[in-house]
């Protein structure tokens, strides 16, 4: 069903390409082109965000199923069509992309080299990410999923730090290697099911052995994107070397692509394999929460500490997905949204210091609370949300995951919940070092507080952190129906042997 009456999802997905084409046509002196390129990229992203808000306003949470459906012939001989649609699971992930793209563009104001290419890459990244969340054909999903690799590789490799080539190549190789397994899975599914239509595939039965091989292929691909331990080793280098806009999009949006893949394909399409893999995924999630939290605690660089905290939070999300409970999956979805907003705010806070010529070594910082009070207040808010303080967005997702895990396995719930305590430890170390440690570097006294452009980036993120924490139902209401249907369909799809094994285990 398409409530809009016109191809709204296609417009949202491909409108950023119009900005890319316009930027490519700009001519003139360097200063004039720089200003017009920035304006074109920002205006394009804001127009697309406006369309996304309209999409949300027209979405009917109680209807269930995919809405704003679009279908057109594409590869007719192969029974592959261009199909787009959105449900409660993908809606807010699209909106997350649309909200963070203008913020990433605002954070790019200091870029002065190869400006056309940089802003074009950001808009291209928005198109590919949005298209992936909106695709309801497996081949189309795979194309968007893979195409994200190119703009992000360029953003890291061309505009990154000193070790940008190493980080970009590592990111490229890890992602490409994992995705090759998914390509094989796509071809196999098409050959055996005769279609690549995702709603049809979600109700297609595959044998238990086939499900296991498909799940392993998905784990290799989605696990790398989601930075599931131990497939996360590309992440610290990529986060550390990427320019600020690239880090924002990597941490806040691209990492959610892997979790979305698990939720969209592994759980509903491969119920027996997903259930059999539950102990493995719980183990990977718990290790990420505990071990990576200790790794974060050992960091001496502000950006790397935040990067490792992102891996720990992805562990919580993986635990929630594989509880196969309504509370756990809704908690994972909520945590995906919250983590995207909070981690973007934290990385923007690192960018504020970098923009003033300061390094991010914790030993060089200290005493900024007295000199940059507005900056300190916002950094503290994002820190408290990151550790799950009640009243912030981080609390809702984590508590739902803990409740969902408690229904399945007490020890998983206990060990997963330990991440909240460990998160408090390393984030308070960060806040103390940056804001409250003794003032030892005289040059920090000259640092100005937040500038108007920085307020424009941080205040909307702060408002969303509080909105999601105080009124979570405005978000959870949208994915209540699809998550409940997913959990019920998963339970009904289990073979008697697998269901008996689950009952015996629990």
VMD Tcl script that draws the C-alpha trace (Angstrom):
set ca {
  {0.00 0.00 0.00}
  {1.28 3.46 -0.91}
  {-0.44 6.15 1.14}
  {1.47 8.96 -0.58}
  {0.09 8.28 -4.06}
  {3.53 8.87 -5.58}
  {6.89 7.08 -5.28}
  {7.86 8.71 -1.98}
  {10.50 6.16 -1.02}
  {12.23 6.41 -4.39}
  {12.17 10.19 -4.12}
  {13.73 10.08 -0.65}
  {16.31 7.55 -1.80}
  {17.45 9.15 -5.05}
  {16.93 12.89 -4.46}
  {20.46 13.20 -2.97}
  {21.78 12.19 -6.41}
  {20.24 15.38 -7.79}
  {22.43 17.26 -5.33}
  {25.45 15.29 -6.56}
  {24.71 16.19 -10.18}
  {24.19 19.86 -9.28}
  {27.48 19.97 -7.38}
  {29.24 18.45 -10.41}
  {28.01 21.31 -12.60}
  {29.25 24.13 -10.38}
  {31.89 26.38 -11.88}
  {33.72 29.46 -10.64}
  {36.50 30.53 -8.31}
  {37.40 28.34 -5.36}
  {35.78 30.43 -2.63}
  {32.47 30.77 -4.46}
  {32.36 27.09 -5.38}
  {33.14 26.05 -1.80}
  {30.23 28.07 -0.44}
  {27.79 26.85 -3.10}
  {28.81 23.21 -2.73}
  {28.24 23.34 1.02}
  {24.89 25.05 0.59}
  {23.76 22.61 -2.11}
  {24.64 19.57 -0.01}
  {23.00 20.95 3.14}
  {19.81 22.10 1.38}
  {19.47 18.78 -0.42}
  {19.82 16.83 2.82}
  {17.30 19.07 4.59}
  {14.75 18.66 1.77}
  {15.17 14.89 1.97}
  {14.77 15.09 5.76}
  {11.51 16.99 5.24}
  {10.27 14.20 2.98}
  {11.28 11.69 5.65}
  {9.25 13.52 8.28}
  {6.29 13.47 5.87}
  {6.83 9.71 5.48}
  {6.64 9.31 9.26}
  {3.49 11.45 9.49}
  {1.72 9.30 6.88}
  {2.87 5.95 8.28}
  {0.07 3.86 9.84}
  {1.57 1.82 12.73}
  {-1.56 -0.28 13.26}
  {-1.74 -1.57 9.69}
  {1.27 -3.88 9.85}
  {3.18 -5.13 6.84}
  {5.03 -2.97 4.34}
  {3.65 0.45 3.44}
  {4.45 2.97 0.68}
  {5.11 -0.06 -1.51}
  {6.61 0.53 -4.95}
  {7.11 -2.12 -7.61}
  {8.36 -1.89 -11.19}
  {9.77 -4.35 -13.74}
  {13.54 -4.59 -13.61}
  {15.17 -7.92 -14.47}
  {12.03 -9.62 -15.73}
  {13.81 -12.65 -17.16}
  {15.23 -13.44 -13.72}
  {12.00 -12.67 -11.83}
  {13.73 -9.78 -10.06}
  {11.82 -6.52 -9.65}
  {12.52 -3.05 -8.32}
  {10.65 -3.13 -5.02}
  {10.61 -0.62 -2.20}
  {8.61 -0.52 1.02}
  {8.84 0.42 4.66}
  {7.55 -1.11 7.87}
  {7.91 -0.26 11.54}
  {11.33 -1.93 11.68}
  {12.90 0.05 8.83}
  {11.03 3.36 9.25}
  {13.14 4.84 12.02}
  {16.40 3.53 10.56}
  {15.61 5.52 7.42}
  {14.81 8.55 9.56}
  {18.05 8.07 11.51}
  {19.97 8.27 8.24}
  {18.08 11.36 7.12}
  {18.58 13.14 10.46}
  {22.29 12.46 10.71}
  {23.23 13.33 7.13}
  {22.68 17.12 7.59}
  {24.64 16.92 10.84}
  {27.47 15.12 9.05}
  {27.40 17.82 6.37}
  {27.51 20.60 8.97}
  {30.49 18.88 10.57}
  {32.24 19.01 7.17}
  {32.51 22.81 7.04}
  {36.26 22.65 7.66}
  {36.87 20.46 4.59}
  {38.64 22.58 1.96}
  {40.29 19.99 -0.29}
  {38.42 18.22 -3.11}
  {35.24 19.74 -1.78}
  {33.01 18.62 -4.64}
  {34.06 15.02 -4.17}
  {33.65 15.05 -0.41}
  {30.10 16.39 -0.30}
  {29.12 14.25 -3.27}
  {30.37 11.19 -1.39}
  {28.24 12.11 1.65}
  {25.10 12.51 -0.48}
  {25.86 9.28 -2.33}
  {26.24 7.54 1.04}
  {22.81 8.83 2.06}
  {21.26 7.41 -1.10}
  {22.80 3.98 -0.68}
  {22.01 3.68 3.01}
  {18.40 4.81 2.63}
  {17.92 2.52 -0.36}
  {19.18 -0.45 1.62}
  {16.70 0.12 4.45}
  {13.83 0.66 1.98}
  {14.54 -2.22 -0.44}
  {12.12 -5.14 -0.37}
  {13.87 -7.13 -3.07}
  {16.90 -9.19 -2.02}
  {18.99 -8.29 -5.09}
  {18.19 -4.59 -4.69}
  {19.04 -4.84 -0.99}
  {22.38 -6.46 -1.81}
  {23.27 -3.77 -4.40}
  {22.61 -0.95 -1.95}
  {24.32 -2.86 0.85}
  {27.48 -3.24 -1.23}
  {27.34 0.22 -2.82}
  {27.70 1.84 0.60}
  {31.28 0.56 0.55}
  {32.46 2.89 -2.23}
  {31.64 6.36 -0.79}
  {32.78 5.35 2.70}
  {36.04 3.93 1.32}
  {36.68 7.25 -0.43}
  {35.76 9.32 2.62}
  {38.25 7.42 4.77}
  {40.97 6.95 2.14}
  {41.02 10.47 0.67}
  {40.06 12.73 3.57}
  {41.14 10.64 6.57}
  {44.11 10.89 8.92}
  {47.73 9.88 8.54}
  {46.99 6.14 8.35}
  {43.91 6.62 6.17}
  {45.02 4.27 3.37}
  {45.60 1.40 5.80}
  {42.26 2.01 7.52}
  {40.36 2.36 4.23}
  {41.84 -0.80 2.72}
  {41.16 -2.76 5.91}
  {37.57 -1.55 5.99}
  {37.17 -2.38 2.28}
  {38.62 -5.88 2.53}
  {36.69 -6.87 5.66}
  {33.40 -5.63 4.25}
  {33.90 -7.05 0.77}
  {35.02 -10.45 2.04}
  {31.96 -10.76 4.24}
  {29.60 -9.60 1.52}
  {30.83 -12.20 -0.95}
  {29.27 -14.86 1.27}
  {25.98 -12.99 1.20}
  {26.16 -12.80 -2.61}
  {26.39 -16.59 -2.72}
  {23.42 -16.76 -0.35}
  {21.38 -14.40 -2.57}
  {22.10 -16.50 -5.67}
  {21.24 -19.74 -3.84}
  {17.99 -18.31 -2.47}
  {16.97 -17.03 -5.91}
  {17.76 -20.37 -7.53}
  {15.82 -22.45 -4.98}
  {12.92 -20.09 -4.24}
  {12.53 -18.68 -7.75}
  {12.11 -15.16 -6.41}
  {14.01 -12.44 -4.57}
  {10.93 -10.69 -3.20}
  {11.66 -10.27 0.51}
  {8.05 -10.57 1.82}
  {7.73 -13.82 -0.13}
  {11.08 -15.13 1.08}
  {10.15 -14.47 4.69}
  {7.40 -17.10 4.30}
  {9.48 -19.55 2.26}
  {10.56 -22.75 3.97}
  {14.19 -23.83 3.69}
  {15.58 -27.10 4.98}
  {17.42 -27.11 8.31}
  {20.83 -27.72 6.70}
  {20.26 -24.98 4.11}
  {19.22 -22.57 6.84}
  {22.45 -23.19 8.72}
  {24.64 -22.48 5.69}
  {22.62 -19.37 4.87}
  {22.90 -18.18 8.46}
  {26.69 -18.57 8.40}
  {26.82 -16.55 5.18}
  {24.70 -13.82 6.77}
  {26.83 -13.89 9.91}
  {29.98 -13.29 7.87}
  {28.40 -10.33 6.08}
  {26.16 -8.71 8.67}
  {28.60 -9.49 11.48}
  {31.33 -7.41 9.85}
  {28.99 -4.46 9.24}
  {27.63 -4.64 12.80}
  {31.19 -4.96 14.18}
  {30.25 -8.13 16.05}
  {33.19 -9.41 18.09}
  {35.59 -10.78 16.80}
  {34.75 -9.33 13.35}
  {35.18 -5.79 14.68}
  {38.94 -5.34 14.26}
  {38.49 -3.00 11.28}
  {36.44 -0.60 13.40}
  {39.00 1.17 15.66}
  {41.23 1.99 12.67}
  {38.34 3.15 10.49}
  {36.80 5.26 13.26}
  {40.17 6.67 14.26}
  {41.31 7.65 10.76}
  {38.00 8.71 9.20}
  {37.18 12.43 9.15}
  {34.46 13.45 11.59}
  {31.54 13.15 9.11}
  {32.72 9.69 8.13}
  {33.01 8.61 11.75}
  {29.49 9.87 12.47}
  {27.97 7.92 9.58}
  {30.05 4.80 10.29}
  {29.18 4.61 13.98}
  {25.63 5.91 13.91}
  {24.25 4.47 10.66}
  {26.44 1.90 8.90}
  {26.86 -0.29 11.99}
  {23.05 -0.57 12.11}
  {23.00 -2.08 8.63}
  {24.38 -5.35 9.97}
  {21.94 -5.49 12.88}
  {19.10 -4.68 10.49}
  {20.22 -7.55 8.26}
  {20.06 -10.00 11.15}
  {16.63 -8.72 12.10}
  {15.23 -8.63 8.57}
  {16.60 -11.94 7.27}
  {18.21 -14.23 9.87}
  {15.42 -14.28 12.45}
  {12.29 -14.53 10.25}
  {13.71 -16.34 7.20}
  {15.97 -18.83 9.00}
  {14.15 -19.61 12.26}
  {15.74 -22.99 12.94}
  {19.27 -21.84 12.21}
  {18.82 -18.62 14.18}
  {17.53 -20.59 17.17}
  {20.38 -23.08 16.92}
  {22.85 -20.20 16.77}
  {21.32 -18.46 19.79}
  {24.02 -19.64 22.26}
  {26.75 -18.53 19.85}
  {25.22 -15.09 19.33}
  {24.65 -14.65 23.07}
  {28.30 -15.53 23.67}
  {29.50 -13.03 21.05}
  {27.22 -10.36 22.48}
  {28.30 -10.92 26.09}
  {32.00 -10.96 25.15}
  {31.53 -7.71 23.27}
  {29.78 -6.11 26.23}
  {32.34 -7.18 28.85}
  {35.67 -7.60 27.07}
  {35.33 -4.56 24.79}
  {34.27 -2.45 27.77}
  {37.58 -3.30 29.45}
  {39.38 -2.44 26.21}
  {37.57 0.91 26.16}
  {38.60 1.50 29.77}
  {42.26 1.04 28.78}
  {42.19 3.67 26.02}
  {44.01 6.98 26.39}
  {42.44 8.68 23.37}
  {38.95 10.17 23.57}
  {37.89 9.13 20.07}
  {39.10 5.54 20.40}
  {37.39 5.16 23.77}
  {34.09 6.23 22.22}
  {34.73 3.92 19.25}
  {35.15 0.89 21.50}
  {32.05 1.85 23.47}
  {30.18 1.59 20.17}
  {31.27 -2.05 19.80}
  {30.08 -2.79 23.35}
  {26.65 -1.32 22.61}
  {26.37 -3.37 19.44}
  {26.84 -6.41 21.68}
  {23.73 -5.38 23.63}
  {21.82 -5.05 20.36}
  {22.86 -8.54 19.22}
  {21.73 -10.01 22.55}
  {18.34 -8.32 22.19}
  {17.76 -9.58 18.65}
  {18.51 -13.19 19.49}
  {16.27 -13.37 22.54}
  {13.40 -13.82 20.05}
  {11.15 -11.98 22.51}
  {9.08 -8.87 21.89}
  {10.87 -6.99 24.69}
  {14.33 -8.02 23.53}
  {13.83 -7.16 19.86}
  {12.05 -3.88 20.63}
  {14.88 -3.06 23.02}
  {17.42 -3.83 20.28}
  {15.58 -1.59 17.82}
  {15.28 1.21 20.34}
  {18.94 0.82 21.25}
  {19.89 1.04 17.56}
  {18.14 4.40 17.30}
  {19.42 5.67 20.64}
  {22.97 4.55 19.98}
  {22.91 6.27 16.59}
  {21.91 9.59 18.13}
  {24.14 9.36 21.21}
  {27.28 8.17 19.44}
  {26.85 10.92 16.84}
  {26.66 13.49 19.65}
  {29.78 12.09 21.32}
  {31.77 12.16 18.09}
  {30.61 15.71 17.33}
  {31.96 16.62 20.78}
  {35.35 15.22 19.77}
  {35.12 17.25 16.57}
  {34.60 20.43 18.59}
  {38.00 19.93 20.21}
  {39.68 19.00 16.93}
  {38.27 22.14 15.30}
  {40.10 24.18 17.95}
  {43.40 22.49 17.16}
  {43.41 20.30 20.24}
  {44.42 16.67 20.35}
  {42.22 13.99 21.85}
  {44.73 12.40 24.23}
  {43.07 12.34 27.64}
  {46.33 13.38 29.29}
  {46.30 16.68 27.38}
  {42.77 17.61 28.35}
  {41.22 18.66 31.63}
  {39.32 21.45 33.32}
  {37.12 22.21 30.30}
  {33.93 22.32 32.38}
  {34.88 25.74 33.74}
  {36.06 27.09 30.38}
  {33.43 25.60 28.04}
  {30.27 25.18 30.16}
  {27.83 24.66 27.27}
  {30.13 22.09 25.72}
  {30.52 20.38 29.10}
  {26.76 20.21 29.66}
  {26.09 18.58 26.29}
  {29.03 16.17 26.59}
  {27.73 15.16 30.01}
  {24.21 14.58 28.62}
  {25.47 12.31 25.83}
  {27.71 10.50 28.31}
  {24.81 9.85 30.69}
  {22.68 8.62 27.79}
  {25.51 6.34 26.69}
  {25.57 4.66 30.11}
  {21.77 4.31 30.23}
  {20.70 6.91 32.78}
  {16.90 6.85 33.36}
  {15.27 9.74 31.53}
  {17.57 9.42 28.55}
  {17.20 7.32 25.39}
  {19.93 4.89 26.43}
  {17.97 3.59 29.42}
  {14.90 2.42 27.49}
  {16.72 0.20 25.01}
  {19.02 -1.40 27.54}
  {16.32 -2.17 30.10}
  {14.10 -3.75 27.43}
  {16.99 -5.94 26.26}
  {17.71 -7.01 29.85}
  {14.04 -7.89 30.41}
  {13.92 -9.82 27.12}
  {17.10 -11.72 27.97}
  {15.80 -12.48 31.46}
  {12.89 -14.36 29.90}
  {15.36 -16.56 28.04}
  {18.48 -16.95 30.17}
  {19.23 -15.37 33.55}
  {23.01 -15.41 33.05}
  {22.83 -13.70 29.67}
  {20.66 -11.01 31.23}
  {23.06 -10.59 34.15}
  {26.23 -10.51 32.07}
  {24.67 -8.31 29.39}
  {23.45 -5.92 32.06}
  {26.98 -5.74 33.42}
  {27.75 -3.63 30.38}
  {25.79 -0.78 31.95}
  {28.11 -0.83 34.99}
  {31.26 -1.12 32.89}
  {29.95 1.63 30.62}
  {29.65 3.91 33.63}
  {33.27 3.13 34.51}
  {34.92 4.05 31.21}
  {32.61 6.94 30.35}
  {33.17 8.55 33.75}
  {36.92 8.16 33.21}
  {36.46 10.06 29.95}
  {34.32 12.81 31.48}
  {36.65 13.25 34.43}
  {39.71 13.49 32.18}
  {38.13 15.94 29.73}
  {36.01 18.12 32.00}
  {37.08 17.87 35.62}
  {40.74 16.89 35.87}
  {43.22 19.46 37.08}
  {43.93 22.22 34.57}
  {47.55 21.61 33.48}
  {47.81 23.04 29.94}
  {47.64 26.84 29.80}
  {46.69 26.87 26.10}
  {43.31 25.30 27.00}
  {42.34 28.53 28.72}
  {41.93 30.16 25.32}
  {39.43 27.64 23.98}
  {36.09 29.27 23.06}
  {32.81 27.62 23.93}
  {30.41 26.27 21.32}
  {29.87 28.21 18.11}
  {26.51 28.60 16.33}
  {27.19 25.80 13.83}
  {28.15 23.46 16.68}
  {24.95 24.32 18.54}
  {23.05 23.51 15.32}
  {24.59 20.02 15.36}
  {24.42 19.22 19.06}
  {21.12 20.70 20.25}
  {18.87 18.61 17.93}
  {20.72 15.46 19.02}
  {20.34 16.43 22.68}
  {16.62 17.08 22.19}
  {16.15 13.64 20.62}
  {18.02 11.96 23.48}
  {15.57 13.50 25.97}
  {12.52 12.98 23.76}
  {13.25 9.27 23.35}
  {13.99 8.89 27.05}
  {10.90 10.70 28.32}
  {8.35 9.64 25.70}
  {9.56 6.33 24.21}
  {6.09 5.26 23.12}
  {6.20 7.74 20.24}
  {8.85 5.44 18.76}
  {8.00 1.98 20.10}
  {4.40 2.33 18.91}
  {5.60 2.15 15.31}
  {7.37 -1.17 15.66}
  {5.05 -2.91 18.13}
  {3.04 -4.62 15.39}
  {5.91 -5.82 13.15}
  {7.99 -7.04 16.09}
  {5.06 -8.95 17.61}
  {4.31 -10.50 14.22}
  {7.98 -11.39 13.75}
  {8.23 -13.11 17.13}
  {5.01 -15.06 16.57}
  {6.04 -16.09 13.05}
  {9.47 -17.15 14.30}
  {7.96 -19.38 16.98}
  {5.43 -20.86 14.55}
  {8.12 -21.60 11.95}
  {10.30 -23.71 14.20}
  {10.34 -27.41 13.42}
  {9.07 -29.64 16.26}
  {12.61 -30.91 16.89}
  {14.01 -27.40 17.27}
  {11.12 -26.25 19.42}
  {11.56 -29.26 21.72}
  {15.29 -28.49 22.00}
  {14.49 -24.90 23.01}
  {12.07 -26.02 25.69}
  {14.58 -28.55 27.03}
  {17.38 -25.97 27.11}
  {15.31 -23.32 28.86}
}
mol new
graphics top color blue
foreach p $ca { graphics top sphere $p radius 0.5 }
foreach p [lrange $ca 0 end-1] q [lrange $ca 1 end] { graphics top cylinder $p $q radius 0.2 }
display resetview
